[in-house]
């Protein structure tokens, strides 16, 4: 039983290690794609006759990108250990992965304009990473944290506690009026919670399917082990039977050899008797001649 538990723990560790590595490479790809936002804004500025965007504050974005590269590199250094990584360490790393992505997304959300910009889609990064690592309850918790922190930034900007960095030269009407801002927040909340429930249910379904497959594999392995034991027992019994038959054959051969030896001795005695009889008969004839 302990061997089976140890084997399951090893399989779970290998699975977590593979997921962490895929998340690492996916985040790097996402970061490279994010770097294309700046050039896309420049292209849109040149294509449109009327300026629409304010001058971008790229310093904060550079710091954010440096931050994401720094913690991704730190995770990569740990994952390079491969099977030396402990299951406990990999489980803890899940929270660091989602937490760092959440901090990164919140900073960019604020830096590129907040609610009146497409920056809300930045939260898809921690959302999808959380969907990969956690089940329905964990995904709902991550979704709640995203909405609480992003809504907090919006309201702090609205009441002047935080400076709102407008993304456009023209008024969009989203951030200016509180009802419209609340409407956008509720819309984003419903969409994100809907996606969270769907992703969580899908993750649970996949988890159940994976458990069924593991149970089937386990039952197949048990059947295989049982069959191997039966084969070994059968081979052992066949060997014992072969040895027994061999002993019987050897005993029978020895018995036959003894009988053959007895027959040879008997035949030798009979031949000697016959020779003596012949010799006696010859002597008798000689005595008769002499008497005559």
C-alpha positions as MATLAB code, in Angstrom:
seq = 'XXXXXXXXXXXXXXXXXXXXXXXXXXXXXXXXXXXXXXXXXXXXXXXXXXXXXXXXXXXXXXXXXXXXXXXXXXXXXXXXXXXXXXXXXXXXXXXXXXXXXXXXXXXXXXXXXXXXXXXXXXXXXXXXXXXXXXXXXXXXXXXXXXXXXXXXXXXXXXXXXXXXXXXXXXXXXXXXXXXXXXXXXXXXXXXXXXXXXXXXXXXXXXXXXXXXXXXXXXXXXXXXXXXXXXXXXXXXXXXXXXXXXXXXXXXXXXXXXXXXXXXXXXXXXXXXXXXXXXXXXXXXXXXXXXXX';
ca = [
       0.000    0.000    0.000;
       2.853    2.382    0.809;
       4.476    1.606   -2.540;
       1.197    2.393   -4.313;
       0.864    5.699   -2.413;
       4.465    6.583   -3.215;
       3.862    5.825   -6.883;
       0.728    8.033   -6.954;
       2.648   10.879   -5.289;
       5.420   10.540   -7.866;
       2.890   10.663  -10.731;
       1.196   13.730   -9.203;
       4.578   15.467   -8.859;
       5.432   14.750  -12.505;
       2.023   16.093  -13.562;
       2.432   19.309  -11.539;
       5.958   19.776  -12.867;
       4.734   19.498  -16.471;
       1.888   21.982  -15.802;
       4.263   24.498  -14.212;
       6.639   24.298  -17.180;
       3.799   24.788  -19.674;
       2.517   27.796  -17.708;
       6.026   29.275  -17.714;
       6.358   29.016  -21.510;
       2.786   30.223  -22.018;
       3.462   33.304  -19.894;
       6.590   34.117  -21.899;
       4.598   33.865  -25.130;
       1.869   36.068  -23.655;
       4.520   38.637  -22.616;
       5.940   38.739  -26.129;
       2.463   39.302  -27.554;
       1.820   42.051  -24.996;
       4.924   43.850  -26.237;
       3.066   44.350  -29.518;
       0.531   46.747  -27.933;
       2.874   49.756  -28.125;
       3.659   49.382  -31.846;
      -0.039   48.758  -32.586;
      -0.966   52.093  -30.948;
       1.692   53.859  -33.049;
       0.287   52.269  -36.219;
      -3.263   53.339  -35.299;
      -2.019   56.919  -34.667;
      -0.482   57.068  -38.121;
      -3.531   55.560  -39.835;
      -6.024   57.968  -38.197;
      -6.119   61.652  -39.106;
      -7.277   62.720  -35.618;
      -5.115   61.898  -32.591;
      -7.014   59.643  -30.202;
      -4.460   58.433  -27.655;
      -2.511   60.312  -25.030;
       1.248   59.987  -24.941;
       1.957   56.536  -23.537;
       3.678   56.182  -20.187;
       6.016   53.377  -21.140;
       8.244   53.524  -18.035;
       5.665   51.740  -15.875;
       5.091   49.143  -18.579;
       8.819   48.497  -18.777;
       8.946   47.975  -15.004;
       5.975   45.607  -15.251;
       7.623   43.591  -18.007;
      10.862   43.466  -16.024;
       8.856   42.220  -13.024;
       7.137   39.440  -14.986;
      10.430   38.340  -16.529;
      12.115   38.375  -13.105;
       9.598   36.147  -11.330;
       9.221   33.899  -14.383;
      12.993   33.404  -14.410;
      12.897   32.627  -10.669;
      10.208   29.991  -11.249;
      12.244   28.563  -14.134;
      15.326   28.218  -11.909;
      13.285   26.173   -9.448;
      11.652   24.043  -12.160;
      15.065   23.234  -13.648;
      15.608   20.905  -10.703;
      13.176   18.514  -12.356;
      12.317   15.502  -10.219;
      14.286   17.006   -7.320;
      11.378   19.441   -6.865;
       9.170   18.337   -3.994;
       5.413   17.970   -4.339;
       4.947   20.458   -1.480;
       7.179   22.989   -3.243;
       5.246   22.608   -6.506;
       1.933   23.086   -4.680;
       3.233   26.262   -3.031;
       4.542   27.468   -6.390;
       0.973   27.385   -7.752;
      -0.006   30.228   -5.411;
       3.100   32.229   -6.319;
       2.365   31.817  -10.033;
      -1.197   33.118   -9.704;
      -0.325   35.764   -7.106;
       2.516   37.302   -9.125;
       0.386   37.300  -12.280;
      -2.420   39.032  -10.366;
      -0.067   41.769   -9.074;
       1.364   42.211  -12.574;
      -2.125   42.479  -14.135;
      -3.350   44.949  -11.483;
      -0.382   47.249  -12.040;
      -0.836   47.239  -15.815;
      -4.593   47.699  -15.408;
      -3.952   50.918  -13.506;
      -1.031   52.093  -15.648;
      -2.762   51.833  -19.038;
      -6.001   53.575  -18.113;
      -8.077   51.296  -15.920;
     -11.774   50.862  -16.625;
     -11.936   53.083  -19.730;
      -9.329   50.983  -21.578;
      -9.223   47.360  -22.775;
      -6.877   46.659  -19.855;
      -9.440   44.446  -18.116;
      -8.461   41.664  -20.499;
      -5.078   41.633  -18.745;
      -6.784   39.728  -15.916;
      -7.246   36.774  -18.232;
      -3.617   35.844  -17.439;
      -4.117   35.045  -13.704;
      -7.633   33.775  -14.502;
      -6.442   31.119  -16.939;
      -3.394   30.233  -14.834;
      -5.733   29.745  -11.851;
      -8.040   27.616  -14.002;
      -5.125   25.333  -14.831;
      -3.932   24.947  -11.226;
      -7.140   25.002   -9.155;
     -10.623   23.530   -9.155;
     -13.947   25.410   -9.144;
     -13.614   26.897   -5.628;
     -10.096   28.148   -6.339;
     -11.121   29.676   -9.675;
     -14.075   31.466   -8.049;
     -11.772   32.792   -5.308;
      -9.275   34.110   -7.893;
     -12.130   35.699   -9.865;
     -13.398   37.389   -6.702;
      -9.922   38.745   -5.917;
      -9.587   40.105   -9.476;
     -12.943   41.893   -9.256;
     -12.365   43.224   -5.732;
      -8.919   44.657   -6.496;
      -9.826   46.044   -9.928;
     -13.062   47.598   -8.610;
     -11.097   49.046   -5.686;
      -8.678   50.738   -8.096;
     -11.597   52.125  -10.142;
     -13.383   53.607   -7.116;
     -10.158   55.021   -5.673;
      -9.607   56.736   -9.039;
     -13.202   57.932   -9.195;
     -13.050   59.595   -5.776;
      -9.623   61.120   -6.481;
      -7.614   59.020   -4.049;
      -5.628   57.613   -6.979;
      -4.777   59.630  -10.062;
      -6.737   58.384  -13.074;
      -4.477   58.064  -16.094;
      -6.779   58.688  -19.022;
      -5.971   56.549  -22.037;
      -7.711   58.704  -24.656;
      -7.744   62.370  -25.676;
     -11.528   62.208  -26.200;
     -14.038   61.537  -23.387;
     -15.339   57.968  -23.606;
     -18.091   58.387  -21.010;
     -17.074   55.233  -19.167;
     -15.152   56.690  -16.271;
     -16.826   60.112  -16.130;
     -20.259   58.903  -14.927;
     -20.453   56.590  -11.910;
     -23.549   54.605  -13.114;
     -21.794   53.800  -16.403;
     -18.646   52.804  -14.525;
     -20.675   50.537  -12.198;
     -22.477   49.082  -15.215;
     -19.129   48.184  -16.806;
     -17.886   46.674  -13.545;
     -21.028   44.537  -13.157;
     -20.824   43.444  -16.780;
     -17.223   42.411  -16.366;
     -18.103   40.644  -13.106;
     -20.912   38.610  -14.696;
     -18.769   37.717  -17.702;
     -15.786   36.739  -15.562;
     -17.862   34.743  -13.063;
     -19.615   32.974  -15.937;
     -16.282   32.083  -17.446;
     -15.016   31.015  -14.009;
     -17.958   28.674  -13.430;
     -17.619   27.218  -16.914;
     -13.854   26.781  -16.555;
     -14.232   25.349  -13.036;
     -16.884   22.840  -14.106;
     -14.781   21.865  -17.102;
     -11.728   21.476  -14.834;
     -13.749   19.273  -12.454;
     -14.982   17.139  -15.352;
     -11.438   16.726  -16.640;
     -10.258   15.955  -13.098;
     -12.918   13.244  -12.703;
     -12.003   11.792  -16.081;
      -8.348   11.785  -15.065;
      -9.208   10.018  -11.784;
     -11.232    7.396  -13.682;
      -8.317    6.833  -16.032;
      -5.965    6.505  -13.056;
      -8.336    4.004  -11.419;
      -8.538    2.005  -14.647;
      -4.767    2.071  -14.998;
      -4.453    1.017  -11.365;
      -6.907   -1.863  -11.859;
      -5.037   -2.911  -15.013;
      -1.746   -2.809  -13.143;
      -3.252   -4.858  -10.303;
      -4.610   -7.376  -12.824;
      -1.205   -7.440  -14.495;
       0.522   -7.981  -11.149;
      -1.956  -10.733  -10.255;
      -1.413  -12.369  -13.636;
       2.361  -12.135  -13.213;
       2.066  -13.782   -9.794;
      -0.081  -16.551  -11.288;
       2.401  -17.032  -14.124;
       5.293  -17.205  -11.654;
       3.383  -19.739   -9.521;
       2.520  -21.745  -12.608;
       6.145  -21.721  -13.766;
       7.227  -22.775  -10.284;
       4.736  -25.642  -10.230;
       5.801  -26.707  -13.745;
       9.444  -26.657  -12.689;
       8.633  -28.709   -9.611;
       6.647  -31.142  -11.761;
       9.515  -31.366  -14.259;
      11.984  -31.991  -11.431;
       9.663  -34.637   -9.974;
       9.286  -36.331  -13.371;
      13.020  -36.202  -13.888;
      13.571  -37.817  -10.476;
      11.031  -40.490  -11.334;
      12.704  -41.134  -14.698;
      16.101  -41.352  -13.035;
      14.748  -43.739  -10.404;
      13.110  -45.886  -13.111;
      16.311  -45.902  -15.169;
      18.288  -46.922  -12.106;
      15.784  -49.661  -11.386;
      16.025  -50.897  -14.977;
      19.812  -50.812  -14.792;
      19.701  -52.905  -11.628;
      17.407  -55.420  -13.318;
      19.639  -55.524  -16.370;
      22.606  -56.169  -14.108;
      20.697  -58.969  -12.380;
      19.778  -60.440  -15.748;
      23.373  -60.265  -16.890;
      24.536  -61.996  -13.720;
      21.837  -64.634  -14.096;
      22.733  -65.138  -17.741;
      26.384  -65.464  -16.795;
      25.525  -68.115  -14.188;
      23.376  -70.013  -16.682;
      26.117  -69.955  -19.286;
      28.699  -71.155  -16.767;
      26.337  -73.955  -15.668;
      25.800  -75.015  -19.249;
      29.533  -75.066  -19.865;
      30.084  -77.157  -16.742;
      27.304  -79.526  -17.855;
      28.939  -79.883  -21.237;
      32.282  -80.550  -19.581;
      30.716  -83.152  -17.240;
      29.001  -84.876  -20.116;
      32.327  -85.057  -21.913;
      34.013  -86.535  -18.829;
      31.228  -89.112  -18.483;
      31.751  -90.182  -22.077;
      35.450  -90.488  -21.476;
      34.844  -92.662  -18.401;
      32.527  -94.908  -20.405;
      35.160  -95.407  -23.070;
      37.698  -96.298  -20.497;
      35.343  -98.783  -18.859;
      34.564 -100.425  -22.107;
];
